[in-house]
Amino acid sequence: MRKTGDEPIQFKGKDTGLHLCDFWSWGFSDLLDNTLRGSYAEFIVAAALGIDFAEARVNWEPWDLTFLGGIRVEVKSCSYLQAWEQKRPSAIQFSIRPTIRWTAADGWDGEQRRQSDVYVFCLFTEKDPAKADPMRLDSWAFYILPTKVLDEQCGGQKTLSLSSLLRLSPVRADFGELRAAVLRCAPRHE
């Protein structure tokens, strides 16, 4: 069930003065945190694709987003900057690990493979910590590839550097171009 953030946190049936948005603000404000950045990247891509936010995000699906009723999208995120202090920008390495599909009904099922139709690689490009703001969408670059390109060119490879990704000739897009780029890279669904 999707929450708004206005829901009160209660103790013994009475409001504590705390609300869900207090927890969200406290625990999930650092968008440079690796785990949060990944979820935030999924949110950005979903917004660019026009996916309806009426329902809450579903965790543990075999792919991250379903677009236009059938296009399965995997979203990967990297950043030169991290939540911790750094001496130099991080090397960019995206995970492209093949997986085994898991469902609540069947558990782990099927062969190990990449489960999506298309990958969206999201790179937060800012290198200056004083200017870093993941909410400035012009600081993000998006690289889109059909999953079959990864399967053909990378086989069972688990990670992909930025330079290796660029050698695969992905479609590069900004936030405003992302929907068209995903449609261009996605296989036709009959």
Contacts in CASP RR format, 6 or more apart in sequence:
PFRMAT RR
TARGET T0000
AUTHOR 0000-0000-0000
METHOD contacts of the structure
MODEL  1
MRKTGDEPIQFKGKDTGLHLCDFWSWGFSDLLDNTLRGSYAEFIVAAALG
IDFAEARVNWEPWDLTFLGGIRVEVKSCSYLQAWEQKRPSAIQFSIRPTI
RWTAADGWDGEQRRQSDVYVFCLFTEKDPAKADPMRLDSWAFYILPTKVL
DEQCGGQKTLSLSSLLRLSPVRADFGELRAAVLRCAPRHE
1 56 0 8 1.000
2 53 0 8 1.000
2 54 0 8 1.000
2 55 0 8 1.000
2 56 0 8 1.000
3 20 0 8 1.000
3 56 0 8 1.000
4 20 0 8 1.000
5 19 0 8 1.000
5 20 0 8 1.000
5 21 0 8 1.000
5 24 0 8 1.000
6 19 0 8 1.000
6 20 0 8 1.000
6 21 0 8 1.000
7 19 0 8 1.000
7 20 0 8 1.000
8 15 0 8 1.000
8 16 0 8 1.000
8 17 0 8 1.000
8 18 0 8 1.000
8 19 0 8 1.000
9 15 0 8 1.000
9 16 0 8 1.000
9 17 0 8 1.000
9 18 0 8 1.000
9 19 0 8 1.000
9 20 0 8 1.000
9 22 0 8 1.000
9 23 0 8 1.000
10 16 0 8 1.000
28 36 0 8 1.000
30 36 0 8 1.000
30 83 0 8 1.000
31 37 0 8 1.000
31 40 0 8 1.000
31 134 0 8 1.000
31 135 0 8 1.000
32 79 0 8 1.000
32 81 0 8 1.000
32 82 0 8 1.000
32 83 0 8 1.000
32 124 0 8 1.000
32 132 0 8 1.000
32 134 0 8 1.000
33 83 0 8 1.000
34 82 0 8 1.000
34 83 0 8 1.000
37 77 0 8 1.000
37 79 0 8 1.000
37 124 0 8 1.000
37 134 0 8 1.000
38 75 0 8 1.000
38 77 0 8 1.000
38 122 0 8 1.000
39 57 0 8 1.000
40 77 0 8 1.000
40 134 0 8 1.000
41 75 0 8 1.000
41 76 0 8 1.000
41 77 0 8 1.000
41 122 0 8 1.000
42 57 0 8 1.000
42 64 0 8 1.000
42 65 0 8 1.000
42 75 0 8 1.000
43 57 0 8 1.000
44 122 0 8 1.000
44 137 0 8 1.000
44 140 0 8 1.000
44 175 0 8 1.000
45 64 0 8 1.000
45 65 0 8 1.000
45 73 0 8 1.000
45 75 0 8 1.000
45 120 0 8 1.000
45 122 0 8 1.000
45 142 0 8 1.000
45 178 0 8 1.000
46 53 0 8 1.000
46 65 0 8 1.000
47 53 0 8 1.000
48 175 0 8 1.000
48 176 0 8 1.000
48 178 0 8 1.000
48 179 0 8 1.000
49 65 0 8 1.000
49 67 0 8 1.000
49 73 0 8 1.000
49 178 0 8 1.000
49 179 0 8 1.000
49 182 0 8 1.000
50 179 0 8 1.000
51 65 0 8 1.000
51 66 0 8 1.000
51 67 0 8 1.000
60 102 0 8 1.000
62 72 0 8 1.000
62 99 0 8 1.000
62 101 0 8 1.000
62 102 0 8 1.000
62 103 0 8 1.000
62 115 0 8 1.000
62 116 0 8 1.000
63 72 0 8 1.000
63 73 0 8 1.000
63 74 0 8 1.000
63 115 0 8 1.000
63 116 0 8 1.000
64 73 0 8 1.000
64 74 0 8 1.000
64 75 0 8 1.000
64 116 0 8 1.000
65 72 0 8 1.000
65 73 0 8 1.000
65 75 0 8 1.000
66 72 0 8 1.000
66 73 0 8 1.000
67 73 0 8 1.000
67 182 0 8 1.000
67 186 0 8 1.000
68 189 0 8 1.000
69 189 0 8 1.000
70 117 0 8 1.000
70 189 0 8 1.000
71 117 0 8 1.000
71 118 0 8 1.000
71 182 0 8 1.000
71 186 0 8 1.000
71 189 0 8 1.000
72 115 0 8 1.000
72 116 0 8 1.000
72 117 0 8 1.000
72 118 0 8 1.000
73 116 0 8 1.000
73 117 0 8 1.000
73 118 0 8 1.000
73 119 0 8 1.000
73 120 0 8 1.000
73 182 0 8 1.000
73 186 0 8 1.000
74 114 0 8 1.000
74 115 0 8 1.000
74 116 0 8 1.000
74 118 0 8 1.000
74 119 0 8 1.000
74 120 0 8 1.000
74 147 0 8 1.000
75 119 0 8 1.000
75 120 0 8 1.000
75 122 0 8 1.000
76 94 0 8 1.000
76 95 0 8 1.000
76 96 0 8 1.000
76 119 0 8 1.000
76 120 0 8 1.000
76 121 0 8 1.000
76 122 0 8 1.000
77 121 0 8 1.000
77 122 0 8 1.000
77 123 0 8 1.000
77 124 0 8 1.000
78 90 0 8 1.000
78 92 0 8 1.000
78 93 0 8 1.000
78 94 0 8 1.000
78 121 0 8 1.000
78 122 0 8 1.000
78 123 0 8 1.000
78 124 0 8 1.000
78 162 0 8 1.000
79 90 0 8 1.000
79 123 0 8 1.000
79 124 0 8 1.000
79 126 0 8 1.000
79 134 0 8 1.000
80 89 0 8 1.000
80 90 0 8 1.000
80 92 0 8 1.000
80 124 0 8 1.000
80 125 0 8 1.000
80 126 0 8 1.000
80 127 0 8 1.000
81 89 0 8 1.000
81 90 0 8 1.000
81 124 0 8 1.000
81 126 0 8 1.000
81 127 0 8 1.000
81 129 0 8 1.000
81 132 0 8 1.000
82 90 0 8 1.000
86 129 0 8 1.000
89 127 0 8 1.000
91 161 0 8 1.000
92 123 0 8 1.000
92 161 0 8 1.000
92 162 0 8 1.000
93 159 0 8 1.000
93 160 0 8 1.000
93 161 0 8 1.000
94 121 0 8 1.000
94 159 0 8 1.000
94 160 0 8 1.000
94 161 0 8 1.000
94 162 0 8 1.000
94 165 0 8 1.000
95 158 0 8 1.000
95 159 0 8 1.000
96 114 0 8 1.000
96 119 0 8 1.000
96 150 0 8 1.000
96 154 0 8 1.000
96 157 0 8 1.000
96 158 0 8 1.000
96 159 0 8 1.000
96 160 0 8 1.000
97 156 0 8 1.000
97 158 0 8 1.000
97 159 0 8 1.000
98 112 0 8 1.000
98 113 0 8 1.000
98 114 0 8 1.000
98 155 0 8 1.000
98 156 0 8 1.000
99 112 0 8 1.000
99 113 0 8 1.000
99 114 0 8 1.000
99 115 0 8 1.000
100 108 0 8 1.000
100 109 0 8 1.000
100 110 0 8 1.000
100 111 0 8 1.000
100 112 0 8 1.000
101 108 0 8 1.000
101 109 0 8 1.000
101 110 0 8 1.000
101 115 0 8 1.000
102 108 0 8 1.000
102 109 0 8 1.000
103 109 0 8 1.000
113 151 0 8 1.000
114 147 0 8 1.000
114 150 0 8 1.000
114 151 0 8 1.000
116 147 0 8 1.000
117 146 0 8 1.000
117 147 0 8 1.000
117 186 0 8 1.000
117 187 0 8 1.000
117 189 0 8 1.000
118 144 0 8 1.000
118 145 0 8 1.000
118 146 0 8 1.000
118 147 0 8 1.000
118 182 0 8 1.000
118 185 0 8 1.000
118 186 0 8 1.000
118 187 0 8 1.000
119 144 0 8 1.000
119 145 0 8 1.000
119 146 0 8 1.000
119 147 0 8 1.000
119 150 0 8 1.000
120 142 0 8 1.000
120 143 0 8 1.000
120 144 0 8 1.000
120 178 0 8 1.000
120 182 0 8 1.000
121 142 0 8 1.000
121 143 0 8 1.000
121 144 0 8 1.000
121 145 0 8 1.000
121 160 0 8 1.000
121 165 0 8 1.000
121 170 0 8 1.000
122 140 0 8 1.000
122 141 0 8 1.000
122 142 0 8 1.000
123 140 0 8 1.000
123 141 0 8 1.000
123 142 0 8 1.000
123 143 0 8 1.000
123 162 0 8 1.000
124 132 0 8 1.000
124 134 0 8 1.000
124 139 0 8 1.000
124 140 0 8 1.000
125 139 0 8 1.000
125 140 0 8 1.000
125 141 0 8 1.000
126 132 0 8 1.000
126 133 0 8 1.000
126 139 0 8 1.000
132 139 0 8 1.000
133 139 0 8 1.000
134 140 0 8 1.000
137 174 0 8 1.000
137 175 0 8 1.000
138 174 0 8 1.000
138 175 0 8 1.000
140 174 0 8 1.000
140 175 0 8 1.000
141 172 0 8 1.000
141 174 0 8 1.000
142 172 0 8 1.000
142 173 0 8 1.000
142 174 0 8 1.000
142 175 0 8 1.000
142 177 0 8 1.000
142 178 0 8 1.000
142 181 0 8 1.000
143 165 0 8 1.000
143 166 0 8 1.000
143 170 0 8 1.000
143 171 0 8 1.000
143 172 0 8 1.000
143 173 0 8 1.000
144 170 0 8 1.000
144 171 0 8 1.000
144 172 0 8 1.000
144 173 0 8 1.000
144 178 0 8 1.000
144 181 0 8 1.000
144 182 0 8 1.000
144 184 0 8 1.000
144 185 0 8 1.000
145 165 0 8 1.000
145 168 0 8 1.000
145 170 0 8 1.000
145 171 0 8 1.000
145 185 0 8 1.000
146 185 0 8 1.000
146 186 0 8 1.000
146 187 0 8 1.000
148 187 0 8 1.000
149 168 0 8 1.000
150 160 0 8 1.000
150 168 0 8 1.000
153 168 0 8 1.000
154 160 0 8 1.000
171 181 0 8 1.000
171 184 0 8 1.000
171 185 0 8 1.000
172 181 0 8 1.000
173 180 0 8 1.000
173 181 0 8 1.000
END
